Amino acid sequence: QVQLVESGGGSVQAGDSLRLSCAASVPTTFTNYAMGWFRQAPGKEREFVAAISWGGQNTHYADSVKGRFAISRDNAQNTVALQMNSLKPEDTAVYYCTAGPSYTWSYWGQGTQVTVSN
């Protein structure tokens, strides 16, 4: 069983930056797991934000965050991070860390709140 714990959320002004982190407690079968971030704003469905392959060579982003957000991972520490720059009010949401084999999201964290105000 994989457990994911997010940290780094908070309240910021538009244009500011935040860095989210996710620590995974993993079994030995964690090898080849992709990791990613989704978000859910009030009254909206959960949406994809970014994902990264096991080796880190492949990254994927939602069009809405491309060029502003960057995902990275450290397999030695079992962590994944999301660097969020030039934040906008529409980025306000609960951000969830996720992991799974071949981009099938089997495990989810509890979420961390990000609030961006004008």
C-alpha positions as CSV (number, residue, x, y, z in Angstrom):
1,Q,0.0,0.0,0.0
2,V,1.3,3.4,-1.0
3,Q,0.6,6.4,1.3
4,L,1.0,9.9,-0.1
5,V,1.3,13.1,2.1
6,E,1.2,16.5,0.5
7,S,2.7,19.7,2.0
8,G,3.4,23.3,0.9
9,G,0.0,24.7,0.2
10,G,-1.1,28.1,1.4
11,S,-2.5,31.5,0.6
12,V,-0.6,33.8,-1.8
13,Q,-1.1,36.8,-4.0
14,A,-1.5,36.6,-7.8
15,G,1.9,36.4,-9.4
16,D,3.5,34.7,-6.4
17,S,5.1,31.2,-6.3
18,L,4.5,28.1,-4.3
19,R,6.2,24.7,-4.1
20,L,4.1,21.7,-3.3
21,S,5.8,18.5,-2.1
22,C,4.5,15.0,-1.8
23,A,6.2,12.2,0.2
24,A,5.4,8.6,-0.5
25,S,5.8,5.7,1.8
26,V,6.2,2.9,-0.6
27,P,6.5,-0.9,-0.9
28,T,9.1,-2.4,-3.0
29,T,6.7,-2.6,-5.9
30,F,6.8,1.2,-6.3
31,T,9.3,0.8,-9.2
32,N,7.9,2.1,-12.5
33,Y,5.2,4.2,-10.8
34,A,4.4,7.5,-12.5
35,M,3.5,10.3,-10.1
36,G,1.3,13.3,-10.7
37,W,-0.8,16.2,-9.4
38,F,-4.5,16.9,-9.8
39,R,-6.6,19.7,-8.4
40,Q,-10.2,20.4,-7.5
41,A,-11.7,23.8,-7.2
42,P,-15.0,24.4,-5.3
43,G,-18.0,23.2,-7.4
44,K,-15.7,21.7,-10.1
45,E,-14.5,18.2,-11.0
46,R,-11.0,17.1,-10.2
47,E,-8.7,17.9,-13.1
48,F,-5.3,16.9,-14.2
49,V,-2.4,19.3,-13.6
50,A,0.9,17.5,-14.2
51,A,2.5,14.1,-14.3
52,I,6.0,12.6,-14.5
53,S,7.3,9.2,-15.5
54,W,9.3,6.9,-13.2
55,G,12.6,8.0,-14.5
56,G,11.6,11.7,-14.8
57,Q,12.4,11.9,-18.5
58,N,8.7,12.4,-19.5
59,T,6.6,15.2,-18.1
60,H,3.0,16.2,-19.0
61,Y,1.1,19.3,-18.2
62,A,-2.4,20.7,-18.5
63,D,-2.5,23.5,-21.0
64,S,-3.7,25.9,-18.3
65,V,-0.4,25.5,-16.3
66,K,2.1,24.9,-19.1
67,G,5.0,27.3,-18.8
68,R,4.1,28.2,-15.2
69,F,4.3,24.9,-13.3
70,A,7.1,22.4,-13.2
71,I,6.9,18.8,-11.8
72,S,10.0,16.9,-10.6
73,R,10.7,13.8,-8.6
74,D,13.4,12.3,-6.4
75,N,13.2,8.6,-6.4
76,A,15.9,8.2,-3.8
77,Q,13.6,10.2,-1.4
78,N,10.3,9.0,-2.8
79,T,9.1,12.5,-3.3
80,V,7.5,14.5,-6.1
81,A,7.3,18.3,-6.2
82,L,5.2,20.8,-8.1
83,Q,6.8,24.3,-8.5
84,M,4.0,26.8,-9.3
85,N,5.0,30.2,-10.6
86,S,3.0,33.2,-11.7
87,L,0.0,31.9,-9.8
88,K,-3.5,33.1,-10.8
89,P,-6.7,33.2,-8.9
90,E,-8.0,30.5,-11.1
91,D,-5.3,28.2,-9.7
92,T,-7.1,28.2,-6.4
93,A,-8.0,24.6,-5.5
94,V,-7.2,21.6,-3.4
95,Y,-4.1,19.9,-4.9
96,Y,-3.8,16.2,-4.8
97,C,-0.7,14.0,-5.2
98,T,-1.2,10.7,-7.0
99,A,0.8,7.7,-8.0
100,G,0.3,4.6,-10.0
101,P,1.8,2.2,-12.6
102,S,1.7,3.5,-16.2
103,Y,-0.2,6.7,-15.4
104,T,-3.1,4.7,-13.8
105,W,-3.7,6.6,-10.6
106,S,-4.1,4.0,-8.0
107,Y,-3.2,6.0,-4.9
108,W,-4.1,9.5,-3.7
109,G,-3.0,11.9,-1.0
110,Q,-5.4,13.8,1.2
111,G,-4.8,17.1,-0.6
112,T,-3.4,20.5,0.2
113,Q,-5.2,23.8,-0.2
114,V,-3.8,26.5,-2.5
115,T,-5.5,29.9,-2.5
116,V,-4.5,32.7,-4.8
117,S,-6.0,36.1,-4.4
118,N,-5.8,39.4,-6.4
